[in-house]
Amino acid sequence: MSGPVHKNRDNPGDTARPPQPNDAPFFIVGPPRSGTTLVQAMLASHPRLTIPPETELYLRLPAKPSPADITRYEGTEAFREQRTPPQLLRGVGERAEVLRRLLAAHGERAGKPRVGEKSPHHLRHTGEIAADFPGAKFISVLRDPRDVIASRLRTPWTDASHLGLAKSWKRDFRRHQRLLQTHAGRAIALRFEDLIDNPEAELRRLCDFLGEAFDPAMLNYHQRQDAGFAAREQDWKRGTLEPIDPNAKARYLHRLNARQIAGIQRVLGPVLCEAGYEPHTVAWKPSFQVRDAVDLAFDRAKRIRKSVRKRMPEQQGERDEPDDAANS
């Protein structure tokens, strides 16, 4: 795609580079509820960048999807929320081409030359994505796992305990580390807390990484015309329609009880400090162990039910579900 040169509003004498035909997509990933939607909202407010609702493509399709796979994907909410005509995907036999078409259609509709993708669980599939899109870059968002878990427990699509979610976050953190190590130069880490404390500095750093000029419009992301998420997600994403809340850190202290904080920290162990977060002092009670055992039993039962469902004929052909929290 091509378009006009955009003035840098911070310095009228400076201009961003003109859109290039080879502008590669970028991918925003991270454990769910880490702030990926906020990053999406900020970057999509840039005059050159746009990001559609979550495609969940690498969770939904194999590398070489059959026509039946494509039809199944077209029946998902993730596809419907792309607002693209079904015929767009007819005859496509490569997953990468499916995504290219979806992103191109979104870029055309938004009138912007560079398109990104934000599906947090694509953190599981960065190796496949990197192979499919050799020029792509990754923004991996990290947030205090206790805040992540406190937030996930409040969403309607989470059915695991705080312990199951802690195990899930620990796996995601290892994926985050592997991404940064394996794709050095193509991946950057963004800490949610740093973005809250110093939004302009962090956005400038992201723009440098993406090869784009910083634009102050990103700081006014809450004034954007398109929310960037579906109406069904309003309850847990509406915070990105408001200015940055400087108190959006350490919320777990009043959202989790002592047993939950202690349990999360016990599951994570030294990984908590490895990720850059200090443990919170909690007085241990013997009753915690008994109640934790009950929670783990429920998580195990849910995992078994999920495994059985995936083996049922009507579920055959599906890949991952968006939430693997119960797979502890």
Buried (B, 14 or more C-beta within 10 A) or exposed (E): BEEEEBBBEEEEEEEBEEBEEEBBBBBBBBBBBBBBBBBBBBBBBBBBBBBBBBBBBBBBBEEEBEEEBBEBBBEBEBBEBBEBEEEBBEEBEEBBBBBBBBBBBBBEBBEBBBBBBBBBBBBBBBEBBBEBBEEBBBBBBBBBBBBBBBBBBEBEEBBBBBBBBBBBBBBBBEBBBBBBEEBEEBBBBBBBBBBBEEBEEBBBBBBEBBBBBBBEBBBEBBEBEBBBBBEEBEEBBEBBBEEBEEEBBBBBEEBBEEBBBBBBBBBBEEBBEEBEBEBBEBEEEEEBEEBBEEBBEBBEEBBEEBEEEEEEEEEEEBBBBBBBBBBB
